[in-house]
Amino acid sequence: MSLLLEAKARLEESFGHVAFRPGQEEAIGEILRGRDALIVMPTGAGKSLCYQLPALCLPGVTIVVSPLIALMKDQVDDLNGRGLPAAFINSTMSSSAMSERLREVVLGRYKLLYVAPERFYDKRFVEALKEVEVSLFAVDEAHCISEWGHDFRPSYLTLKSAAIAMGSPHGVSSSGTQRDRPPIIALTATATPDVRDDIISALGLNNPYVLVTGFDRPNLRYGVFRVDPGEKVMHALDLINEVKGPAIIYAGTRDTVDQLLDVLNMNDIKAVGYHAGLDKRQRDENQQSFMNDEVPVMVATNAFGLGIDKTNVRLLIHYDLPGTLEAYYQEAGRAGRDGAASFVVLFYHPSDRYLREFFLEGENPSPELIRAIWRYLTYQVGEPIYTTYAEILEGAGRRAPELAIGTALNILERAGYLKRPHTGAADAFVRIIGSLAVVEAALNPRARVQAQVWQALKMRYGSELEAGLYFNIEEIVREGAISREGLSRSLRAMSEKGLCIYEPPFRGQEIYLLKNAPGGELDLDWAALSKKREREETKLNIMEAYTYTPACRRGYILKYFGDNSAPNNCGACDNCQ
């Protein structure tokens, strides 16, 4: 049986589909022949099958690079639920669990292994993979590798060298092409022609098979409400009451999410929130209640949604202006994944641009600010330097968002001027007052999280807690399955009751300077930084122009992504109706 015939058989046997969707069969055939590929398919069109089916048919393991822990867990759970051998390695696991998982991979117990791109910073991990026959290297959300994309992620730049480090399982592809690495398949739902070229170049794809199935989602009905900021909430209430079915509201800030939740709940609309300010347990609970249709409305920042496979979202509202059309389209694609008619609505007021410019300023600090930050750091005494963003901003003597400080430090770190250790900064101090037995007897039996924290600390450190010790918060979080917020809250509560002395970890920056650059004369690619800012300003202008266009909104979006089949009149958006 040929590999493609085997893939067809597995399509129904393992995934329950009797036929391929458009583009899948040819793409899978080329991948099974050992060819590199770039797959651009809209959300819900079946991108994952383009590497999952070949993984089941090829002899070795397929490495899947996935950007979010929650996303890889969902995909692994789905595959395991189908009886397919898949696993992940990520930062939620202890080092011993990672080692055991890698041993199982070497023994051939899995066909798919999901990892985050940051995993390839670990040289031991890369070395371990050299013992494994890697038949395919799949890069999900591949637009993250492109500086032209809306989610540029530097860790993706390690992937080309990581694939080469694994070596080739066979040396040549079935088409006879010599190669020194496994075939690479890059997948994304949002990629303009510029981004597609950038992905091919950055990953070093060799004569790849390129599949672009189109970006059109005919069931989505686009509309823009140009309204005063104070009127947005009433429009949101009207739409939720009018459009029956689950709804997602995307807001630009955590504060807006919280305010919207208050208004919705006061109007007897059951809603939950999702943003980085909530602890992980609360985020997970809120997401699950929305996914299970227990709550009809999710109000969230853009932290929510990647990899969320909820098919029946009927209304998606952008409460604030997104920064790029790519981000807007990706989020809009979470509506109507079952093909039924669904509404995608954007609220817009000219003042919305100020919020986007604030973020743009934070992500693109000026050369003057970067130089001022460097001068402030060089004036500090001692090594390492312990400081906070607020102190750096004050010392630099510049007005800027704190976000810009973090971005500037990232730029300086990538250029080799400084380093910020990723370990050690999470160390906290704890010493119990009295014996283990005394503390345990004094704990509130109804404080479930506090009991979990105590058990995790006692199991790991035992009587060392009586003398006091510094401990790594991340290790306790992993081993005790506790959120960082829950751990800190519990230890503060124990400290207030006189059961322990607790010093939280230093929350600023631990910085080591690596180079001299007197007077702020930094050798940085200022032209590239300026170009990046110009591109992001252009993307923001294109996004804002979408709100004003009198033409077909679907056509506007499709033409931006290079789809020349875009209609001049879709008959469904607010302009065409």
ChimeraX attribute file (.defattr): number of C-alpha atoms within 10 A of each C-alpha:
attribute: neighborCount
match mode: 1-to-1
recipient: residues
	/A:1	6
	/A:2	9
	/A:3	17
	/A:4	20
	/A:5	12
	/A:6	14
	/A:7	24
	/A:8	18
	/A:9	16
	/A:10	18
	/A:11	18
	/A:12	13
	/A:13	12
	/A:14	15
	/A:15	13
	/A:16	10
	/A:17	13
	/A:18	12
	/A:19	12
	/A:20	15
	/A:21	12
	/A:22	12
	/A:23	17
	/A:24	20
	/A:25	17
	/A:26	15
	/A:27	21
	/A:28	24
	/A:29	17
	/A:30	18
	/A:31	25
	/A:32	26
	/A:33	17
	/A:34	23
	/A:35	24
	/A:36	26
	/A:37	25
	/A:38	24
	/A:39	27
	/A:40	25
	/A:41	24
	/A:42	22
	/A:43	22
	/A:44	18
	/A:45	18
	/A:46	14
	/A:47	21
	/A:48	17
	/A:49	17
	/A:50	23
	/A:51	27
	/A:52	21
	/A:53	22
	/A:54	25
	/A:55	26
	/A:56	21
	/A:57	17
	/A:58	17
	/A:59	15
	/A:60	20
	/A:61	24
	/A:62	27
	/A:63	24
	/A:64	24
	/A:65	25
	/A:66	23
	/A:67	23
	/A:68	15
	/A:69	16
	/A:70	14
	/A:71	17
	/A:72	23
	/A:73	17
	/A:74	14
	/A:75	18
	/A:76	20
	/A:77	16
	/A:78	13
	/A:79	18
	/A:80	13
	/A:81	10
	/A:82	13
	/A:83	10
	/A:84	17
	/A:85	17
	/A:86	21
	/A:87	23
	/A:88	24
	/A:89	20
	/A:90	18
	/A:91	15
	/A:92	15
	/A:93	15
	/A:94	16
	/A:95	12
	/A:96	9
	/A:97	12
	/A:98	17
	/A:99	15
	/A:100	12
	/A:101	19
	/A:102	22
	/A:103	15
	/A:104	13
	/A:105	23
	/A:106	18
	/A:107	11
	/A:108	15
	/A:109	15
	/A:110	20
	/A:111	23
	/A:112	27
	/A:113	22
	/A:114	24
	/A:115	22
	/A:116	21
	/A:117	22
	/A:118	19
	/A:119	17
	/A:120	21
	/A:121	13
	/A:122	9
	/A:123	11
	/A:124	10
	/A:125	14
	/A:126	16
	/A:127	14
	/A:128	15
	/A:129	19
	/A:130	14
	/A:131	15
	/A:132	19
	/A:133	20
	/A:134	27
	/A:135	25
	/A:136	30
	/A:137	27
	/A:138	28
	/A:139	28
	/A:140	21
	/A:141	21
	/A:142	31
	/A:143	28
	/A:144	22
	/A:145	26
	/A:146	25
	/A:147	18
	/A:148	21
	/A:149	25
	/A:150	20
	/A:151	15
	/A:152	15
	/A:153	17
	/A:154	14
	/A:155	16
	/A:156	23
	/A:157	18
	/A:158	17
	/A:159	22
	/A:160	17
	/A:161	13
	/A:162	20
	/A:163	24
	/A:164	13
	/A:165	16
	/A:166	22
	/A:167	20
	/A:168	21
	/A:169	19
	/A:170	16
	/A:171	14
	/A:172	16
	/A:173	19
	/A:174	14
	/A:175	10
	/A:176	10
	/A:177	11
	/A:178	12
	/A:179	17
	/A:180	15
	/A:181	23
	/A:182	28
	/A:183	27
	/A:184	28
	/A:185	25
	/A:186	27
	/A:187	24
	/A:188	21
	/A:189	25
	/A:190	23
	/A:191	29
	/A:192	20
	/A:193	12
	/A:194	14
	/A:195	21
	/A:196	23
	/A:197	14
	/A:198	19
	/A:199	24
	/A:200	21
	/A:201	14
	/A:202	16
	/A:203	22
	/A:204	16
	/A:205	19
	/A:206	15
	/A:207	10
	/A:208	19
	/A:209	16
	/A:210	16
	/A:211	16
	/A:212	16
	/A:213	16
	/A:214	17
	/A:215	25
	/A:216	18
	/A:217	19
	/A:218	15
	/A:219	16
	/A:220	25
	/A:221	21
	/A:222	21
	/A:223	20
	/A:224	20
	/A:225	15
	/A:226	15
	/A:227	13
	/A:228	13
	/A:229	15
	/A:230	8
	/A:231	11
	/A:232	18
	/A:233	16
	/A:234	12
	/A:235	15
	/A:236	19
	/A:237	15
	/A:238	11
	/A:239	17
	/A:240	23
	/A:241	11
	/A:242	10
	/A:243	13
	/A:244	13
	/A:245	15
	/A:246	22
	/A:247	26
	/A:248	28
	/A:249	23
	/A:250	28
	/A:251	22
	/A:252	20
	/A:253	14
	/A:254	18
	/A:255	13
	/A:256	17
	/A:257	22
	/A:258	17
	/A:259	12
	/A:260	23
	/A:261	21
	/A:262	14
	/A:263	15
	/A:264	20
	/A:265	12
	/A:266	10
	/A:267	10
	/A:268	8
	/A:269	17
	/A:270	14
	/A:271	22
	/A:272	26
	/A:273	23
	/A:274	26
	/A:275	21
	/A:276	13
	/A:277	11
	/A:278	13
	/A:279	15
	/A:280	17
	/A:281	15
	/A:282	16
	/A:283	17
	/A:284	14
	/A:285	13
	/A:286	18
	/A:287	19
	/A:288	13
	/A:289	16
	/A:290	21
	/A:291	19
	/A:292	10
	/A:293	13
	/A:294	13
	/A:295	18
	/A:296	20
	/A:297	25
	/A:298	25
	/A:299	26
	/A:300	26
	/A:301	21
	/A:302	19
	/A:303	10
	/A:304	19
	/A:305	19
	/A:306	15
	/A:307	18
	/A:308	13
	/A:309	15
	/A:310	18
	/A:311	16
	/A:312	20
	/A:313	25
	/A:314	23
	/A:315	27
	/A:316	28
	/A:317	24
	/A:318	23
	/A:319	25
	/A:320	23
	/A:321	26
	/A:322	25
	/A:323	24
	/A:324	20
	/A:325	23
	/A:326	23
	/A:327	17
	/A:328	19
	/A:329	19
	/A:330	16
	/A:331	22
	/A:332	25
	/A:333	22
	/A:334	24
	/A:335	30
	/A:336	25
	/A:337	22
	/A:338	14
	/A:339	14
	/A:340	14
	/A:341	18
	/A:342	25
	/A:343	23
	/A:344	25
	/A:345	23
	/A:346	22
	/A:347	23
	/A:348	23
	/A:349	16
	/A:350	13
	/A:351	12
	/A:352	18
	/A:353	17
	/A:354	11
	/A:355	16
	/A:356	19
	/A:357	15
	/A:358	14
	/A:359	15
	/A:360	19
	/A:361	17
	/A:362	19
	/A:363	19
	/A:364	21
	/A:365	22
	/A:366	18
	/A:367	15
	/A:368	12
	/A:369	19
	/A:370	22
	/A:371	19
	/A:372	19
	/A:373	23
	/A:374	25
	/A:375	18
	/A:376	18
	/A:377	20
	/A:378	16
	/A:379	9
	/A:380	12
	/A:381	9
	/A:382	8
	/A:383	10
	/A:384	14
	/A:385	17
	/A:386	17
	/A:387	16
	/A:388	16
	/A:389	18
	/A:390	13
	/A:391	13
	/A:392	19
	/A:393	20
	/A:394	13
	/A:395	15
	/A:396	20
	/A:397	13
	/A:398	13
	/A:399	9
	/A:400	15
	/A:401	18
	/A:402	14
	/A:403	17
	/A:404	23
	/A:405	24
	/A:406	16
	/A:407	17
	/A:408	22
	/A:409	21
	/A:410	15
	/A:411	19
	/A:412	21
	/A:413	17
	/A:414	13
	/A:415	15
	/A:416	12
	/A:417	19
	/A:418	19
	/A:419	18
	/A:420	16
	/A:421	11
	/A:422	8
	/A:423	9
	/A:424	14
	/A:425	16
	/A:426	16
	/A:427	17
	/A:428	17
	/A:429	16
	/A:430	21
	/A:431	18
	/A:432	22
	/A:433	17
	/A:434	14
	/A:435	12
	/A:436	16
	/A:437	8
	/A:438	12
	/A:439	16
	/A:440	15
	/A:441	9
	/A:442	12
	/A:443	15
	/A:444	11
	/A:445	10
	/A:446	8
	/A:447	10
	/A:448	11
	/A:449	17
	/A:450	22
	/A:451	16
	/A:452	17
	/A:453	24
	/A:454	21
	/A:455	15
	/A:456	20
	/A:457	18
	/A:458	15
	/A:459	12
	/A:460	15
	/A:461	14
	/A:462	12
	/A:463	13
	/A:464	15
	/A:465	21
	/A:466	16
	/A:467	11
	/A:468	17
	/A:469	14
	/A:470	17
	/A:471	18
	/A:472	15
	/A:473	20
	/A:474	18
	/A:475	19
	/A:476	19
	/A:477	18
	/A:478	16
	/A:479	16
	/A:480	18
	/A:481	15
	/A:482	20
	/A:483	20
	/A:484	17
	/A:485	14
	/A:486	18
	/A:487	20
	/A:488	19
	/A:489	15
	/A:490	20
	/A:491	21
	/A:492	18
	/A:493	15
	/A:494	21
	/A:495	18
	/A:496	12
	/A:497	11
	/A:498	14
	/A:499	21
	/A:500	21
	/A:501	16
	/A:502	20
	/A:503	16
	/A:504	15
	/A:505	17
	/A:506	15
	/A:507	12
	/A:508	14
	/A:509	18
	/A:510	18
	/A:511	18
	/A:512	18
	/A:513	18
	/A:514	11
	/A:515	12
	/A:516	11
	/A:517	14
	/A:518	10
	/A:519	11
	/A:520	16
	/A:521	11
	/A:522	18
	/A:523	10
	/A:524	14
	/A:525	10
	/A:526	12
	/A:527	9
	/A:528	10
	/A:529	16
	/A:530	14
	/A:531	11
	/A:532	16
	/A:533	18
	/A:534	13
	/A:535	15
	/A:536	20
	/A:537	17
	/A:538	13
	/A:539	19
	/A:540	21
	/A:541	15
	/A:542	16
	/A:543	20
	/A:544	21
	/A:545	12
	/A:546	17
	/A:547	19
	/A:548	12
	/A:549	12
	/A:550	12
	/A:551	16
	/A:552	22
	/A:553	26
	/A:554	26
	/A:555	19
	/A:556	20
	/A:557	20
	/A:558	20
	/A:559	16
	/A:560	16
	/A:561	19
	/A:562	15
	/A:563	19
	/A:564	11
	/A:565	12
	/A:566	20
	/A:567	16
	/A:568	13
	/A:569	15
	/A:570	19
	/A:571	14
	/A:572	19
	/A:573	21
	/A:574	17
	/A:575	17
	/A:576	16
	/A:577	9
